[in-house]
Amino acid sequence: MLNTTTTENLKREMGPLSIALTCVSVMVGTGIFVLPAVVSEGIGAAAVLAYVACGILVFLLALCFAEVGSNTSKSGGPYTYIEEAFGPYAGFLGSGLYLFGAMASDAALVNALTDTLQLFIPGIHVFTIKVLFQFCVFVALAWLNIRSVKNGVRFVMITSIGKLVPLIALTLIAMPHVHPENLRWIIQPDFNNIGAASLVLFFAFLGFEAPLSNGGEIKNPSRSVPLGIFMGVSLVLVLYISIQLVTQGVLGNSLQENKEAPLGAVAKTVFGNPGMIFIIVVTAISILGSLGGEILTMPRIMFATARDGLFPKALAIVHPRFATPFIAIIIYSGIDFILAVSGSFKQLAIIASATILVIYLGVALASIRLRRMNKETSKKGFIMPGGITIPLLATIAIIWLLLHLTKTEFIGISIFILLFTIVYLMIKEAKRKAMKNLYFKSKI
């Protein structure tokens, strides 16, 4: 019988469809339900250009991730790629920032879920009820993913279908209600307003690379990784642009009056009051799917970093029965919960976007470095066309987006980098002393 386990004691059970649906599940979270109005502010119907700009960047990054991801069978995703390209310090820094960005994103999502359910459960914003509810959400999703990677994948697939089908249906049914005059460009787009809109919108595109964190659980990575990523990203981009055009076309100038729930306003226009309830249910399913996808994938970053000795070894322990990194899942979900009860959606979303953009920059540069370091390895999997042109274009695009961050956000990222650097140096010094003591003991 074929042995589907890896040297990490994980089981290879994820194929192209699992990767694609995990991409969709993680990406299509709460962002697309609220961002159409936010993105169009200051740019109007030309907001579709922000989707095109984000789509181009995501496809450039997807090519970088597909090449480096299809050439490794280890878990860890961006951490593994950056560590192999630039060494332990860069890997530790990348892992820390990536994990923190993902946790901030998860915390933002569960806060959005709490806000969404307020119409059904008026008292959910009472602090004790909110804390209890969010605790139960993270415990349930953690337990689901500890039991087996198959459970996590199944949940992702079910929730992906549960949110995609209604969103596609709403888009198609709402098309006859689109007024062409609402799609006219009244505001002239330029690099500044497109850049500002794209930075806000990019939150809705975060997570396309999430399933690559399960590298040790992917079947035939050289085929599954590029195929799965491109399927997922293509589907999401088409869906996002369609939703933006329909939302703008149906609501027109009233779009800015419905910032809290633009898709809810579209559903109400098409179906009446039941439409608003319908979209709230879909939003809740969507957010739960995104959280499930994150808890399926992100703890593998902790697992991989611990496997390499940069995080506590306990995080690399695999459950003897379920073959999942259960301690990493528990710790990751616990920190998610702490962040969720201590911040708001907007604050956490900004932190998530900024930190993960820095990681994407690291992976783009890593794809150049790894290609030069090991040409033989790069021939085994997917190879980007055009040499280093694509990662260079991705690097330029990311820097362009990061230049639209505020001074406060730049300072915040710098502080995180400084803190992680101090932690790394402390760990390195502790290891040096331990090795020194071991050496002296061996001489006695």
LINNORVEN-V529964 format. One line per field, one symbol per residue. phi: phi as a letter, one per 20 degrees, with the letter a starting at -180 (. if undefined). psi: psi as a letter, one per 40 degrees, with the letter a starting at -180 (. if undefined). A space follows every 10 residues. Layout:
phi: ???
psi: ???
This chain:
phi: .feeedfemd decddgffff ffgffffedf gfecfgffff fncmffggff ffffffffff ffffffffff dcdefplggf ffffecofff ffffffffff ffffffffff ffffffeffe cgefefgfff ffffffffff fffgffgrff gfffffffff ffdfgfffff ffffgfefdg ffefeeeffb ffffffffff fggfdfofeg fffegfdefl gfdfffffff ffffffffff fffffffffe elffgfecff bffffffffe dnggfffgff ffffffffff ffffffdfff fggfffgene dgggfefdff eelcffffff fffffgffff edbdgfgfff gfffffffff fffgffffff fffbffffef dfcffnmeff fffffffffg fffeffffff fgffffffff ffffffffff ffffffffff ffef
psi: ihheiieefi hhehaddddd dddddddgbd deddddddde heeaeedddd dddddddddd ddddddddde eieiidbddd dddddeiddd dddddddddd dddddddddd ddddddeddd gdeeehdddd dddddddddd dddddddidd dddddddddd dddddddddd dddedeehhd deeihdhhii dddddddddd dddeeieded eedfdeehhg dddddddddd dddddddddd dddddddddd dbdedeefdd gddddddddd eadddddddd dddddddddd dddddddded dddddddeed ihddeehhhd defigddddd dddddddddd eeiidddddd dddddddddd dddddddddd dddgdddeed ahhhiebedd dddddddddd ddeeiidddd dddddddddd dddddddddd dddddddddd dde.
